[in-house]
Amino acid sequence: MNVVSQRQKLVVSNIANADTPGYKTQDLDFQASFLAALDGGSPQPKEVTSLSTKNDGNNVDLDREARLLAENAMRFSAASNLMRMQLNTIKEAIQGGKSA
């Protein structure tokens, strides 16, 4: 969930800077960041170089950022559902297998 949260912050920052001259889009490689998080590391944002740059030097693509927001929301939902299932399993174990 930390990787999803960090990516959300980057996407929101990209959107907020869509009109900032010279701003370069940043993102996380989700898979690499997830694996780094499993090893105790922290996600490292990188500049996205594959986007077209406007005359003012800004390369934020709002359509791409909107897609990433939706993708990130799905990942957060999946992660929170998994966490909820794990907590329910622990709760049942504590209660001796009896459901509340």
C-alpha positions in Angstrom: 0.0 0.0 0.0 3.0 2.3 0.5 3.9 2.0 -3.2 0.4 2.8 -4.2 0.3 5.8 -1.9 3.6 7.1 -3.2 2.5 6.7 -6.8 -0.8 8.5 -6.0 1.3 11.5 -4.6 3.4 11.6 -7.8 0.4 11.5 -10.1 -1.4 14.2 -8.2 1.8 16.3 -8.3 2.1 15.8 -12.0 -1.5 17.0 -12.5 -0.9 20.0 -10.2 2.1 21.0 -12.3 0.5 20.5 -15.7 0.9 24.2 -16.5 4.3 24.7 -14.8 6.9 25.6 -17.5 9.8 23.1 -17.5 8.1 20.6 -15.2 8.9 17.0 -16.1 6.5 14.1 -15.3 7.6 11.7 -12.6 6.4 8.2 -12.0 7.3 4.9 -10.3 8.0 1.6 -12.0 5.3 -0.1 -10.0 6.8 -3.6 -10.2 10.3 -2.5 -9.4 9.0 -0.3 -6.5 6.9 -3.1 -5.2 9.8 -5.5 -5.2 12.1 -2.9 -3.5 9.4 -2.4 -0.8 9.3 -6.1 -0.1 13.1 -5.9 0.5 12.6 -2.9 2.9 13.6 -0.3 0.3 11.6 2.8 -0.7 10.2 3.6 -4.1 12.4 5.8 -6.2 10.5 8.2 -8.6 12.0 8.6 -12.1 11.4 11.2 -14.8 9.2 9.9 -17.6 11.1 10.7 -20.8 8.9 9.0 -23.4 6.3 11.8 -23.3 6.1 14.6 -25.9 7.3 17.9 -24.5 5.4 21.1 -25.1 7.0 24.4 -26.1 7.3 25.5 -22.5 9.3 22.3 -21.7 6.5 20.7 -19.7 5.6 17.1 -20.6 2.6 16.3 -18.4 -0.1 14.4 -20.3 -3.4 14.8 -18.4 -5.0 11.8 -20.2 -2.2 9.6 -19.1 -2.4 10.9 -15.5 -6.1 10.4 -15.4 -5.6 6.8 -16.5 -2.9 6.3 -13.8 -5.3 7.7 -11.2 -7.9 5.1 -12.1 -5.3 2.3 -12.3 -4.0 3.3 -8.9 -7.5 3.3 -7.4 -8.0 -0.3 -8.5 -4.6 -1.3 -7.0 -5.5 0.4 -3.7 -8.9 -1.3 -3.6 -7.3 -4.7 -4.3 -4.6 -4.1 -1.6 -7.2 -3.0 1.0 -9.4 -6.0 0.3 -6.5 -8.3 0.8 -5.6 -6.5 4.0 -9.2 -6.8 5.2 -9.2 -10.5 4.5 -6.0 -11.1 6.4 -7.3 -9.1 9.4 -10.5 -11.1 9.4 -8.5 -14.4 9.3 -6.5 -13.2 12.3 -9.7 -12.1 14.1 -11.2 -15.5 13.5 -8.1 -17.2 14.8 -8.2 -15.1 18.0 -11.9 -15.9 18.5 -11.2 -19.6 18.1 -12.7 -19.9 14.6 -16.1 -18.4 15.5 -17.4 -15.7 13.2 -18.6 -12.5 14.8 
